[in-house]
Amino acid sequence: MSAKRIVIAGGSGFIGTALAREFIRRGYGVTVLTRRPRPRYDGVREVAWDGAKAGDWVTELNGAEALINLTGKSINCPHTPENLREITESRVHSVRALAAAANFAQPPRVWVQASATGFYGDTKNNLCAETALNGSDALAKICRDWENAFTTANLPQTRKVTLRIGFVLGRESGALPVLAKLTKFFLGGAVGGGKQYISWIHLADLVQMFVAAVEQEKLVGIFNAVAPNALTNAEFMSELRRALHRPWSPPAPEFAVWLGSKLMGSEASLALVSQRCAPKRFREMNFPFQFTELAAALKDLCAKI
């Protein structure tokens, strides 16, 4: 077994899969904590956990180089009171369970905790660095509770890093393949007023941010995991149409977004709220972004979609 082990809680999604692949490439042993473990033949071990309480999985944290926690119910659902409660509990309970388990073990050297740019709420045109205030909408409050559970975890020997993740662009999963499919059918117009900002990040850069958080001792505290150049929804969709050779698509008015979201079992506010964020702390440490401009990111990703 590798001398260095990474434990990824909630690591079966497309971000976790990309992280596991990269850490294996770098010579780490990788264990994924998941509700539905399965045999794998890529060097990754999957171990069962329920995301809420201690079990046999706690031994995986003993002497681990790093713990990465991505656990949480998807926010891509109607934001009913019941769903919002489940979204909150899936995040807060997982952090508390991991913190309690780490206290019984030789704790991981570093814990990298996922959060989201939703922490800032609807930013309008305001550019938010990591010191910006917490927003007031439902997702902002969820992020606050999520992060509070992490920051109050008593693990004095463990370096702690929070990544507030933006709109992740990946080729195989996430929202981009869906948007690309709609755009190919000439349904890639601006959404709502089109002035709301999207703070995006290419999956390749996000993976390297996690790597930096694990391997660089100077990274401590909160970092915005976004590309340097947030764009409005209208600008974003224009670039996507250009990448897919679709010169025009009709705009989607707000009422149509709400109707479509209801029919698809999604949440319209996810497309209508503005989040304009800057990776101030990553820029200060000269993080080597591979994709700072959306056009280059989409050219890379859309070639094989």
Backbone hydrogen bonds in HBPLUS format (Angstrom, degrees):
<---DONOR---> <-ACCEPTOR-->    atom                        ^
c    i                          cat <-CA-CA->   ^        H-A-AA   ^      H-
h    n   atom  resd res      DA  || num        DHA   H-A  angle D-A-AA Bond
n    s   type  num  typ     dist DA aas  dist angle  dist       angle   num
A0029-GLY N   A0004-LYS O   2.83 MM  25  6.16 168.7  1.85 158.4 162.3     1
A0065-GLU N   A0005-ARG O   2.84 MM  60  5.28 135.4  2.04 136.4 150.7     2
A0066-ALA N   A0005-ARG O   3.33 MM  61  6.83 153.7  2.40 152.8 156.1     3
A0006-ILE N   A0029-GLY O   2.73 MM  23  6.10 160.5  1.77 165.9 171.8     4
A0031-THR N   A0006-ILE O   2.88 MM  25  6.27 161.3  1.91 163.9 169.5     5
A0007-VAL N   A0066-ALA O   2.95 MM  59  6.31 164.7  1.98 153.4 158.0     6
A0068-ILE N   A0007-VAL O   2.80 MM  61  6.18 163.6  1.83 165.4 169.5     7
A0008-ILE N   A0031-THR O   2.80 MM  23  6.20 164.1  1.83 162.8 168.4     8
A0033-LEU N   A0008-ILE O   2.91 MM  25  6.13 158.6  1.96 136.6 143.2     9
A0009-ALA N   A0068-ILE O   2.78 MM  59  6.17 154.3  1.84 164.9 171.9    10
A0070-LEU N   A0009-ALA O   2.87 MM  61  5.91 173.0  1.87 158.2 159.3    11
A0010-GLY N   A0033-LEU O   2.93 MM  23  5.82 154.3  2.00 151.3 157.5    12
A0017-THR N   A0013-GLY O   2.84 MM   4  5.94 156.3  1.90 151.4 158.4    13
A0018-ALA N   A0014-PHE O   3.28 MM   4  6.21 155.9  2.34 129.2 135.0    14
A0019-LEU N   A0015-ILE O   2.93 MM   4  6.22 155.3  1.99 152.0 159.6    15
A0020-ALA N   A0016-GLY O   2.88 MM   4  6.06 165.6  1.90 152.8 156.3    16
A0021-ARG N   A0017-THR O   3.09 MM   4  6.25 161.9  2.12 146.2 150.9    17
A0022-GLU N   A0018-ALA O   3.11 MM   4  6.31 156.9  2.16 144.5 150.3    18
A0023-PHE N   A0019-LEU O   2.92 MM   4  6.15 168.0  1.93 161.6 164.3    19
A0024-ILE N   A0020-ALA O   2.97 MM   4  6.07 157.6  2.02 150.3 156.4    20
A0025-ARG N   A0021-ARG O   3.07 MM   4  6.24 155.4  2.14 140.0 147.0    21
A0026-ARG N   A0022-GLU O   3.03 MM   4  6.32 135.4  2.23 139.0 151.2    22
A0028-TYR N   A0023-PHE O   3.00 MM   5  5.48 162.2  2.04 157.8 152.0    23
A0027-GLY N   A0024-ILE O   2.98 MM   3  5.19 163.1  2.01 110.4 114.7    24
A0045-ARG N   A0030-VAL O   3.05 MM  15  6.42 170.4  2.06 157.9 159.0    25
A0032-VAL N   A0045-ARG O   2.75 MM  13  6.13 164.7  1.77 164.5 169.5    26
A0047-VAL N   A0032-VAL O   2.83 MM  15  6.13 163.0  1.85 162.2 165.2    27
A0034-THR N   A0047-VAL O   2.96 MM  13  6.18 162.1  1.99 158.4 163.9    28
A0049-TRP N   A0034-THR O   3.06 MM  15  5.62 139.7  2.23 124.6 129.8    29
A0058-VAL N   A0055-GLY O   3.17 MM   3  6.04 173.4  2.18 126.4 127.9    30
A0060-GLU N   A0057-TRP O   2.91 MM   3  5.57 154.4  1.98 119.7 127.5    31
A0061-LEU N   A0058-VAL O   3.13 MM   3  5.78 156.7  2.19 115.7 121.5    32
A0062-ASN N   A0059-THR O   3.20 MM   3  5.40 150.9  2.29 104.2 112.5    33
A0064-ALA N   A0061-LEU O   3.18 MM   3  5.28 174.8  2.18 120.9 119.5    34
A0063-GLY N   A0106-GLN O   2.88 MM  43  5.12 171.6  1.89 138.8 141.7    35
A0109-ARG N   A0064-ALA O   3.31 MM  45  6.91 143.7  2.45 146.5 154.8    36
A0067-LEU N   A0110-VAL O   2.92 MM  43  6.37 151.7  2.00 152.9 162.1    37
A0112-VAL N   A0067-LEU O   2.76 MM  45  6.21 158.8  1.81 163.1 169.5    38
A0069-ASN N   A0112-VAL O   3.01 MM  43  6.49 158.4  2.06 158.7 164.4    39
A0114-ALA N   A0069-ASN O   3.09 MM  45  6.10 164.6  2.11 163.6 164.6    40
A0077-CYS N   A0075-ILE O   2.87 MM   2  5.55 135.8  2.06 104.7  91.3    41
A0084-LEU N   A0080-THR O   2.88 MM   4  6.07 165.8  1.90 163.7 167.8    42
A0085-ARG N   A0081-PRO O   2.99 MM   4  6.11 149.3  2.09 140.4 148.6    43
A0086-GLU N   A0082-GLU O   3.01 MM   4  6.32 157.5  2.06 147.8 153.6    44
A0087-ILE N   A0083-ASN O   2.83 MM   4  6.06 155.8  1.89 151.1 158.2    45
A0088-THR N   A0084-LEU O   2.99 MM   4  6.15 160.6  2.03 144.8 149.6    46
A0089-GLU N   A0085-ARG O   2.89 MM   4  6.09 173.6  1.90 155.6 157.5    47
A0090-SER N   A0086-GLU O   2.93 MM   4  5.90 160.7  1.97 146.1 151.4    48
A0091-ARG N   A0088-THR O   3.13 MM   3  5.43 131.2  2.38 103.7 116.1    49
A0092-VAL N   A0088-THR O   2.91 MM   4  6.12 174.5  1.92 169.0 167.3    50
A0093-HIS N   A0089-GLU O   2.87 MM   4  5.47 156.8  1.93 140.3 148.1    51
A0095-VAL N   A0091-ARG O   3.22 MM   4  6.47 160.3  2.26 149.6 154.4    52
A0096-ARG N   A0092-VAL O   3.07 MM   4  6.32 165.6  2.09 153.8 157.7    53
A0097-ALA N   A0093-HIS O   2.89 MM   4  6.04 156.8  1.95 147.3 153.8    54
A0098-LEU N   A0094-SER O   3.00 MM   4  6.14 162.7  2.03 149.4 153.7    55
A0099-ALA N   A0095-VAL O   2.90 MM   4  6.08 157.0  1.96 149.4 156.4    56
A0100-ALA N   A0096-ARG O   2.96 MM   4  6.11 160.7  2.00 147.0 151.9    57
A0101-ALA N   A0097-ALA O   3.01 MM   4  6.19 156.7  2.07 144.4 151.1    58
A0102-ALA N   A0098-LEU O   2.88 MM   4  6.03 158.4  1.92 148.8 154.6    59
A0103-ASN N   A0099-ALA O   3.16 MM   4  6.34 139.7  2.33 140.5 150.0    60
A0104-PHE N   A0101-ALA O   3.02 MM   3  5.34 146.5  2.14 105.5 115.4    61
A0105-ALA N   A0102-ALA O   3.25 MM   3  5.13 156.5  2.31  98.2 105.2    62
A0159-ARG N   A0109-ARG O   2.99 MM  50  6.30 164.0  2.02 148.1 142.9    63
A0111-TRP N   A0159-ARG O   2.81 MM  48  6.25 156.7  1.87 166.7 174.3    64
A0161-VAL N   A0111-TRP O   2.96 MM  50  6.29 163.4  1.99 162.9 163.9    65
A0113-GLN N   A0161-VAL O   2.75 MM  48  6.13 166.5  1.77 168.5 169.8    66
A0163-LEU N   A0113-GLN O   2.98 MM  50  6.31 159.7  2.02 155.1 160.5    67
A0115-SER N   A0163-LEU O   2.77 MM  48  5.66 147.4  1.87 157.7 146.7    68
A0165-ILE N   A0115-SER O   3.14 MM  50  6.06 170.1  2.15 111.6 110.3    69
A0119-PHE N   A0116-ALA O   3.06 MM   3  6.00 166.4  2.08 122.2 124.6    70
A0117-THR N   A0165-ILE O   3.05 MM  48  5.66 153.1  2.13 131.8 127.5    71
A0120-TYR N   A0117-THR O   3.11 MM   3  6.04 163.7  2.14 126.4 127.6    72
A0121-GLY N   A0118-GLY O   2.99 MM   3  5.24 160.6  2.03 111.8 118.2    73
A0135-GLY N   A0119-PHE O   2.89 MM  16  6.11 169.9  1.90 146.9 148.0    74
A0123-THR N   A0274-SER O   2.75 MM 151  5.56 150.8  1.83 152.1 149.8    75
A0126-ASN N   A0123-THR O   2.90 MM   3  5.39 146.7  2.01 146.5 143.9    76
A0128-CYS N   A0276-ARG O   2.89 MM 148  6.26 164.7  1.92 147.4 151.9    77
A0278-ALA N   A0128-CYS O   2.95 MM 150  5.96 158.4  1.99 143.3 142.1    78
A0132-ALA N   A0129-ALA O   3.09 MM   3  5.68 169.3  2.10 122.0 125.0    79
A0141-LYS N   A0137-ASP O   3.08 MM   4  6.38 154.3  2.15 153.4 160.2    80
A0142-ILE N   A0138-ALA O   3.02 MM   4  6.33 150.3  2.11 144.7 153.4    81
A0143-CYS N   A0139-LEU O   2.94 MM   4  6.18 161.7  1.97 149.1 153.2    82
A0144-ARG N   A0140-ALA O   2.98 MM   4  6.21 150.4  2.07 141.9 150.4    83
A0145-ASP N   A0141-LYS O   3.01 MM   4  6.29 163.3  2.03 150.8 153.7    84
A0146-TRP N   A0142-ILE O   2.89 MM   4  6.05 158.4  1.94 151.5 158.4    85
A0147-GLU N   A0143-CYS O   2.86 MM   4  6.01 168.1  1.88 152.3 154.8    86
A0148-ASN N   A0144-ARG O   2.86 MM   4  5.98 155.2  1.92 148.0 155.8    87
A0149-ALA N   A0145-ASP O   3.06 MM   4  6.21 155.1  2.12 144.9 150.2    88
A0150-PHE N   A0146-TRP O   3.37 MM   4  6.69 145.9  2.50 137.8 146.5    89
A0150-PHE N   A0147-GLU O   3.07 MM   3  5.05 120.4  2.44  93.7 108.8    90
A0151-THR N   A0147-GLU O   2.83 MM   4  6.12 170.8  1.84 163.1 164.2    91
A0152-THR N   A0148-ASN O   3.04 MM   4  5.97 151.5  2.12 146.4 152.4    92
A0153-ALA N   A0150-PHE O   3.13 MM   3  5.32 155.9  2.19 105.8 113.2    93
A0158-THR N   A0155-LEU O   3.06 MM   3  5.54 166.1  2.08 121.3 125.7    94
A0221-GLY N   A0160-LYS O   3.02 MM  61  6.24 174.9  2.02 154.0 152.8    95
A0162-THR N   A0221-GLY O   2.78 MM  59  5.85 167.9  1.79 145.1 146.7    96
A0223-PHE N   A0162-THR O   2.85 MM  61  6.18 149.1  1.95 159.0 168.9    97
A0164-ARG N   A0223-PHE O   2.81 MM  59  6.11 166.0  1.83 160.9 165.5    98
A0225-ALA N   A0164-ARG O   2.77 MM  61  5.46 160.6  1.81 130.0 136.3    99
A0166-GLY N   A0225-ALA O   3.25 MM  59  6.18 154.8  2.32 147.0 139.5   100
A0167-PHE N   A0199-SER O   2.79 MM  32  5.92 163.5  1.82 149.1 152.0   101
A0201-ILE N   A0167-PHE O   2.96 MM  34  6.03 138.7  2.13 148.8 141.8   102
A0169-LEU N   A0201-ILE O   2.84 MM  32  6.00 164.0  1.87 155.7 157.5   103
A0203-LEU N   A0169-LEU O   2.94 MM  34  5.60 154.3  2.01 155.9 147.4   104
A0178-VAL N   A0175-ALA O   3.11 MM   3  5.40 121.3  2.47 105.4 119.9   105
A0179-LEU N   A0175-ALA O   2.99 MM   4  6.27 164.4  2.01 159.8 164.6   106
A0180-ALA N   A0176-LEU O   2.77 MM   4  5.92 159.7  1.81 160.9 167.2   107
A0181-LYS N   A0177-PRO O   3.02 MM   4  6.13 153.1  2.09 138.0 144.6   108
A0182-LEU N   A0178-VAL O   3.06 MM   4  6.37 162.7  2.09 152.5 156.5   109
A0183-THR N   A0179-LEU O   2.89 MM   4  6.05 157.5  1.94 147.4 154.2   110
A0184-LYS N   A0180-ALA O   2.91 MM   4  6.14 154.2  1.98 149.2 155.3   111
A0185-PHE N   A0182-LEU O   3.04 MM   3  5.21 134.2  2.26  98.2 111.1   112
A0187-LEU N   A0182-LEU O   2.82 MM   5  4.97 148.4  1.91 139.1 140.9   113
A0186-PHE N   A0183-THR O   2.90 MM   3  4.93 146.7  2.01 116.8 115.0   114
A0252-ALA N   A0190-ALA O   2.78 MM  62  6.10 170.4  1.79 166.9 169.5   115
A0194-GLY N   A0191-VAL O   2.94 MM   3  5.22 131.5  2.18 144.2 137.5   116
A0192-GLY N   A0252-ALA O   2.74 MM  60  5.86 151.3  1.82 176.1 166.9   117
A0234-ALA N   A0194-GLY O   2.92 MM  40  4.52 162.7  1.95 134.5 128.8   118
A0233-ASN N   A0196-GLN O   2.70 MM  37  5.66 134.3  1.90 152.6 164.0   119
A0275-GLN N   A0197-TYR O   3.03 MM  78  5.17 174.4  2.03 125.5 127.3   120
A0198-ILE N   A0231-LEU O   2.70 MM  33  5.54 157.7  1.74 161.9 166.9   121
A0231-LEU N   A0198-ILE O   3.27 MM  33  5.54 151.1  2.36 148.8 145.8   122
A0227-ALA N   A0200-TRP O   2.76 MM  27  5.92 165.2  1.79 163.4 159.5   123
A0205-ASP N   A0202-HIS O   3.01 MM   3  5.44 122.5  2.35 109.3 122.7   124
A0206-LEU N   A0202-HIS O   3.03 MM   4  6.37 158.6  2.07 153.9 160.8   125
A0207-VAL N   A0203-LEU O   2.91 MM   4  6.13 161.6  1.94 155.8 159.5   126
A0208-GLN N   A0204-ALA O   3.27 MM   4  6.51 155.0  2.34 138.9 144.9   127
A0209-MET N   A0205-ASP O   2.96 MM   4  6.26 136.6  2.15 143.2 155.5   128
A0209-MET N   A0206-LEU O   3.07 MM   3  4.99 126.8  2.37  93.9 108.4   129
A0210-PHE N   A0206-LEU O   3.10 MM   4  6.50 153.6  2.17 152.0 157.9   130
A0211-VAL N   A0207-VAL O   3.00 MM   4  6.34 154.9  2.06 145.8 153.4   131
A0212-ALA N   A0208-GLN O   2.90 MM   4  6.05 159.1  1.94 141.0 146.4   132
A0213-ALA N   A0209-MET O   2.91 MM   4  6.15 155.2  1.97 145.3 152.3   133
A0214-VAL N   A0210-PHE O   3.01 MM   4  6.27 146.6  2.12 146.5 154.8   134
A0215-GLU N   A0211-VAL O   2.89 MM   4  6.06 165.7  1.91 157.5 161.5   135
A0216-GLN N   A0212-ALA O   2.85 MM   4  5.36 154.0  1.91 147.9 150.6   136
A0219-LEU N   A0216-GLN O   3.11 MM   3  5.89 166.4  2.13 122.3 126.5   137
A0236-PHE N   A0232-THR O   2.82 MM   4  6.08 161.7  1.86 156.3 162.1   138
A0237-MET N   A0233-ASN O   2.90 MM   4  6.07 171.2  1.90 156.4 157.9   139
A0238-SER N   A0234-ALA O   3.03 MM   4  6.10 148.4  2.13 139.3 148.3   140
A0239-GLU N   A0235-GLU O   3.02 MM   4  6.27 157.5  2.07 148.8 153.8   141
A0240-LEU N   A0236-PHE O   2.98 MM   4  6.30 151.7  2.06 147.3 155.9   142
A0241-ARG N   A0237-MET O   2.90 MM   4  6.10 158.8  1.94 147.7 152.8   143
A0242-ARG N   A0238-SER O   3.00 MM   4  6.24 155.5  2.06 144.3 151.3   144
A0243-ALA N   A0239-GLU O   2.94 MM   4  6.18 154.9  2.00 145.4 152.0   145
A0244-LEU N   A0240-LEU O   3.06 MM   4  6.25 140.2  2.22 142.9 153.2   146
A0244-LEU N   A0241-ARG O   3.19 MM   3  5.12 126.6  2.49  92.6 106.3   147
A0246-ARG N   A0241-ARG O   2.80 MM   5  4.76 174.0  1.80 141.8 143.7   148
A0245-HIS N   A0242-ARG O   3.25 MM   3  5.01 163.7  2.28  99.0 103.5   149
A0256-ALA N   A0253-PRO O   2.95 MM   3  5.40 124.0  2.27 109.1 123.4   150
A0257-VAL N   A0253-PRO O   3.08 MM   4  6.45 147.4  2.19 149.9 160.0   151
A0257-VAL N   A0254-GLU O   3.06 MM   3  5.02 119.2  2.44  93.8 109.4   152
A0258-TRP N   A0254-GLU O   3.00 MM   4  6.37 160.3  2.04 156.9 160.9   153
A0259-LEU N   A0255-PHE O   2.99 MM   4  6.20 158.1  2.03 143.5 149.9   154
A0260-GLY N   A0256-ALA O   2.78 MM   4  5.87 166.7  1.80 147.9 152.2   155
A0261-SER N   A0257-VAL O   2.91 MM   4  5.97 156.5  1.97 146.1 152.7   156
A0262-LYS N   A0258-TRP O   3.07 MM   4  6.22 152.7  2.14 141.4 148.4   157
A0263-LEU N   A0259-LEU O   3.04 MM   4  6.34 156.8  2.09 150.6 156.8   158
A0264-MET N   A0260-GLY O   2.97 MM   4  6.15 145.4  2.09 143.5 153.0   159
A0265-GLY N   A0261-SER O   2.92 MM   4  5.85 108.9  2.44 138.3 153.3   160
A0266-SER N   A0261-SER O   2.77 MM   5  4.68 162.9  1.80 144.9 145.8   161
A0265-GLY N   A0262-LYS O   3.38 MM   3  5.17 157.5  2.44  95.4 101.9   162
A0270-LEU N   A0267-GLU O   3.20 MM   3  5.93 153.4  2.28 117.6 124.1   163
A0271-ALA N   A0268-ALA O   2.95 MM   3  5.70 149.2  2.05 122.7 129.7   164
A0272-LEU N   A0269-SER O   3.15 MM   3  4.82 134.5  2.37  90.0 102.9   165
A0273-VAL N   A0269-SER O   2.99 MM   4  5.64 149.7  2.09 151.1 149.7   166
A0283-ARG N   A0279-PRO O   2.91 MM   4  6.13 157.1  1.96 160.5 168.0   167
A0284-GLU N   A0280-LYS O   2.95 MM   4  6.20 151.4  2.03 146.4 154.6   168
A0285-MET N   A0281-ARG O   3.21 MM   4  6.45 138.7  2.39 137.8 147.1   169
A0287-PHE N   A0282-PHE O   2.96 MM   5  5.34 167.9  1.98 156.9 156.9   170
A0286-ASN N   A0283-ARG O   2.96 MM   3  4.91 159.0  2.01 106.8 110.5   171
A0289-PHE N   A0287-PHE O   2.99 MM   2  5.93 126.9  2.28 112.2  96.7   172
A0297-ALA N   A0293-GLU O   3.22 MM   4  6.53 159.3  2.26 149.2 155.5   173
A0298-LEU N   A0294-LEU O   2.84 MM   4  6.05 165.7  1.87 163.7 165.9   174
A0299-LYS N   A0295-ALA O   2.96 MM   4  6.09 151.8  2.05 142.5 150.8   175
A0300-ASP N   A0296-ALA O   3.08 MM   4  6.26 154.2  2.15 144.2 150.1   176
A0301-LEU N   A0297-ALA O   3.02 MM   4  6.26 157.0  2.08 146.0 152.5   177
A0302-CYS N   A0298-LEU O   2.74 MM   4  5.50 165.8  1.76 149.2 154.0   178
A0305-ILE N   A0302-CYS O   3.35 MM   3  4.97 167.2  2.37  97.5 101.3   179
